[in-house]
Amino acid sequence: MSLSKDQVHHIAMLARLKLNKDEYADSVEKLSRIVDFVDQLSRADTVGVVPMAHPLDTAQRLRPDVVFETDERDRFQENAAAVSGGLYLVPKVIE
Amino acid sequence: MSGAAKEMHAQSMSELAAGLDRGDFTSVELTKSLLKRIAALDEKLNAFITVTGDAALEAAARADKARAAGDVGTLNGLPIVHKDIFCTRGVKTSCGSKMLDNFISPYDATVVERLADAGAVVLGKSNMDEFAMGSSNETSYFGPVRNPWDLARSPGGSSGGSAAAVAARLAPAATGTDTGGSIRQPAALTGTVGIKPTYGRVSRYGMIAFASSLDQAGVITRTAEDAARLLGVMAGFDERDSTSIDRPVPDYLGALSESIKGLRVGIVRQHFDAGLEEACGGRVKDAIAVLESLGATTVEVDLPNLDLSVPTYYVVAPAECSSNLSRFDGVRFGHRAENAEDLLDLYCRSRGEGFGDEVKRRIMTGTYVLSAGYYDAYYLKAQQVRQLIADDFEQAFADVDVIAGPTTPAPAFRLGDKVDDPITMYLNDIYTIGANLAGLPAMSIPCGFVDELPVGLHLVGAHFAEATLLRTSHQYQKATDWHTACPGDFR
């Protein structure tokens, strides 16, 4: 199945990716080929097969609801581009 | 062969451990000699993103001091390299991406912590495909790694820097991660040993996530014995990884010496179909004959859904990647676009600028297969086929102890040959992906050469059968010497 240019625009928007013109052209072609390739799955007979939830057939482990991490906000924020007073700064979102 | 007769860089980790024990050399001497080798030779390979020389020498000095005081950890003073996907406190952890080129990890991954606690000395961080998405190391923001056996060729990927460093004797061992073959395929293409343990055996905490239901950490070494030594340290329960399995770690080293008499080796007919280069198939069949000469018996097994493993993977892995990589938003860490108009523009441009082509392609593939109206046809369907593939393996392991076959369809390919064709690149992982989909342990060991390029034998075991894989490989390596071959420019 071939993807349209509009579809690729929509996907890029959902994925929050800004692409340039060349990247769009390349993505339409290559994503279409990938989708074609994975379309092979449609020929598998999966009637009544329960989709895999975990490769080891085990349940998700739970832990007691207690605090075990210490507050290291300042150290973590050293990797942020813009912070102030312990907060992350982003472009204005409310007028 | 006596360890003392060989130069330090030519020795395996176990030989180096014996040398340190005997006092043939100190960890500082060993570390200095490998750092010198890296400085002299890595410009040919590009296997390292970061070399942590000062920290390595400090760790080596600490190890020598501890040894003098009689306190000897399992890996005390032994050098290792970490794939740049493992968070390493105070050191750049780039994951091969422009997105994280400025990221200094504030904490250590559990794997990094455990190896350090055992006394290992970290020489640096190895190059890799961007976010581990690639089979050739060509998607790295830091440029491709070159294969020590032929510098015009790829070492495979995504753990290509780790594999090249070990093959070129720049380090005796390196960590790697494997989501679809990223430890085993580069191991095969560089003539090294690579093991991907059972899903959940080694903690994923601090290992930058690509596809969380498939990702698993392992090692690349030159001998099965070294892999056993390292895995014994890395494996085990970790509270900080919610999918870590709470189960005792067997004595991998202790299990190596048992013979493989009576071992049932499964041969998959489909593995030797048209997709496999004939000469590679020949080497793999020779290796299986060696296992038979050591007392193993072969049984033909069927994996009827094997041909669907690559398309299944290319739905499941991108879907999980699109979710995992949504954390890179230019706000808390990583690349941030300048002069953004608004918040949406900040997200879209930071991600558009920070990610490379293949990563963007996988994020978009994942976004598409999870989007409204397509989920059932792709993601749900893929998880159903994944269950069928896992069932095939389970059935096979009722009759056999290991499955043996080729790791890759052909030896190392030339850099640039496949980079523009994602599907051909994806098919390089046809023999390795099944183990990830089913969560099984698997390893690749060198089993000969075709046109002076290494070929890998692939062994897959039942869940938690790492000891069986390591023992089979060790017994094979006792009977053969492919693993001792060294690329000419790196002797």
Interface residues (C-beta under 8 A of the other chain):
Chain A: L3 Q7 V8 I11 A12 M13 L14 A15 R16 L17 K18 L19 N20 E23 D26 S27 K30 L31 R33 I34 V35 F37 V38 D39 Q40 L41 S42 A44 T46 V49 V50 P51 M52 A53 H54 P55 L56 T58 Q60 R61 R63 E72 R75 F76 Q77 E78 N79 A80 A81 A82 Y88 V90 P91 K92 V93
Chain B: N102 F103 I104 P106 T198 Y199 G200 S213 E239 S242 T243 I245 D246 N305 L308 V310 P311 T312 Y314 V315 S322 S326 D329 G330 V331 R332 F333 G334 R336 A340 E341 D342 L343 L344 D345 L346 Y347 C348 R349 R351 G352 E353 F355 D357 K360 R361 I363 M364 T365 T367 Y368 V369 S371 A377 Y378 L380 K381 A382 Q383 Q384 V385 R386 Q387 L388 A390 P422 I423 Y426 L437 A438 G439 H463
